[in-house]
Amino acid sequence: MKQEVSASRETVQDPVLPAICVEAQHRLGRTLRSLYERTVDGQPIPLDQVDLLLRLRHREREMQRQR
């Protein structure tokens, strides 16, 4: 059974999200940073990403020489 949408996108308003107090923002930031440091930050960079970074740096140097 297919439901029809009665309101168009223009008439539907996004709900206003509650603001987070500054203290909660800082606490959330610290928690996320801590999780990141324990998981992602300690892992080595994959070789394909190292290759990409090297190619980008090489391209940057070529562009600087052309100036």
C-alpha positions, 0 to 999 in steps of 0.5 A, spaced: 500 500 500 502 506 497 502 512 502 501 519 498 505 525 501 500 531 502 505 536 504 510 539 499 518 540 501 516 548 501 511 547 506 514 542 511 519 546 516 525 542 519 524 541 527 528 546 531 533 542 535 534 544 542 541 547 543 546 544 547 549 548 553 557 550 553 559 545 558 555 539 554 559 541 548 566 541 551 564 534 555 562 531 548 568 534 545 573 531 550 569 524 550 569 524 542 577 526 542 578 520 547 575 515 543 578 517 537 585 517 540 584 510 543 581 507 536 583 511 530 589 515 532 594 509 534 593 506 527 598 506 521 596 510 515 594 505 509 599 505 504 594 507 499 592 513 503 600 514 503 601 514 496 595 519 495 598 524 500 605 523 496 602 524 489 598 530 492 604 533 495 608 532 488 602 535 484 603 541 489 610 542 488 609 542 480 604 547 481 609 552 485 614 551 480 610 553 475 608 560 478 
